[in-house]
Amino acid sequence: MGDVQLRLPCSFLMSMRRDESVMIKVDTDTASPVQLTEAQRKSMNARAVRGMMRALAAQGAMAIAGAIIAWVVGGTAAAASALAGAGAYWLPNAAFGLRLMFGLLAGRSASPVFFFLGEMLKLAATVFLLWLLSRFASEWLVWPAVIGGLILTLKGYFLLMMFRKLS
């Protein structure tokens, strides 16, 4: 097959100056899959579980922040609406994340097909929950608060970026 050359910016390598880059040459004819030891695999799985837990916690924190903001601005109905909007995304996301975490802790990895099917199911569940809100809670629902709570929950990873806990 030949050689593949990658040019990486120095942001990947902390010890280099910003304007430097590194050339990596990979011989694709002799390249083989990476073989991990059991300890390395367990370490990677534990790190992935911690990352998923952090993401869910950050989304939950943003949902609570959205409810508090909605309560201050619009009262109890707005706060409940913000929580309902946040929950419409957070609940399916938490269920999917927990399924992935339990699989990792059991030593199984998710196939790409399962992952994408899970993502599709998560999005469908979110749309269904929002539809249920519109159908059965329309008397007290404050739609700007619902959308605000939903958006803040979706952007929960901003907390992780802000506190440098994304990885």
N, C-alpha and C positions, 0 to 999 in steps of 0.2 A: 504494500500500500504506500509506503513512503514515510516521510517525516512530516510532523505537524509542528508549527512554531506558534507559540503564544506570546503576545506582548502584553504584559500586565502593568497597570499603573502602580506607582509606588505606594498608593494608599493601602495596598495589600500587605506591604512590608513596612513595619513601623521603624526599623532602624535606618531607613534610607531617606535621602532628601526628597522633597516633594516633586522636583522636576526630573527625577531619575525613573527609569523603568528597568525591568528585568526580562531577558529573553530566555524562555524555557523551550527546550527542544525535546520532543517525545518521539521515539521510534515506534510507530504504530504496528510494525510487523512483529515486534517482540513484546509489545505491551500486553499485560495480563490483568485480569480483574484483581482488585485489592482483596486480600484475604485478611480478615480481622480475627483476632483471638477472641475467646469467650469474654475475657475481661474488657477488652476494647468495645465489644458489642454491647455489653451491659452498661458500660460507661456512656456510650453514645445514646442508648435508650433512656438512661436516667436523665441525661441532659435534655433530651427531647421532651420527656414528661415534665421536667421543671419548666421548660419553655412554654408548653401548653397550659400548665397551671398558672403561670404568670400572665399569659394572654387572657385567660378567663377571668382572673382576678382584676386585671386592668380594665377589662370590659365591664365587669360588675361595678368597679369604682366609678367609671364614667357614667354608668346608668344611674347610680346614686347621686352623682354630681348633677346630672341632668334633671333628676326629680327635685333636688333641692333648688336649683335655679328656677324650674317651672313653678315650684311652690311659692318662692319669693315673688316672682313676677305675676303669676296667675291664680294662686290659691290651691286648694286641695284637689279640685278636679283636674287642674293642669298637672299637678305632681303625679296623680294617679295615672293620667294619660301618658306622661313621660315614662313612667315605670312600665306601663303596658306596651308602649312602643319599643322600649329597650328589651323587655322580656320576649317580644316577638322575634327578636334576633338572638338574644343571649340563650334562651332555653334550647332551641335546636342546635346552636353552636356548642353549648355545653354537653349536650347528649352525644354529638358527634365526637367532640374532643375526648370525652370520657371513654367512648368506645375505642378510639385510637390508643389512649393511654393504657387501658386494660389489655389491649392486644400487645402493646410493647412490653408491658410488665410480665406478660405470660410468655414472652419470647417469640411472638409472631410479629411479622411486619406487614403493613398494609400494602396490598398490590395497588398499582396505579389505577386499575379499573375500579376497585373498591373505593379508593379515595375519591375519584371523580363522581362515582355514583352517590357516595355519601355527601359530597358537596351539592350535588343536584337535589338530593332529598332534603338537605338542610335549607336550601333556598326555597324549595317548594313548601316546606313546613313554615318558613317565615311568611311567605305570601299567604298561606292558609290562615295563620294566626292573625295577620293584619286584616284579612277578610272577615274573620270571626269578630274582631273588634268593631269593624264597621257595621256589621250586621246586628250584633247583640248589645253593644255599648254606645250606640250613637246618641243616646239621650244626654250623657254626661261627658262624652269624649271631646277633648280639645285637640283638634288635629295638628296645629302647629307644635304643641307639646309632644304629641306622638312622634312626629317626624324629627323633632329635636332630640328626643330620647333615643330614637333609632340611630340617628346620625352619630351622636356622641358615643353610643355603644359600639358602632362600627369602627370608630376611630380610637378605640381603647389602646391600640398599639402605640399611639402618640405618647402615652404615659411611659411605656417601656422605652421608647426612644429618648424621652426626656431624662429618664433616670439611668440610661445606658444599660438596660437589662433585656435588650431585644434578643441577644443570642443565647 
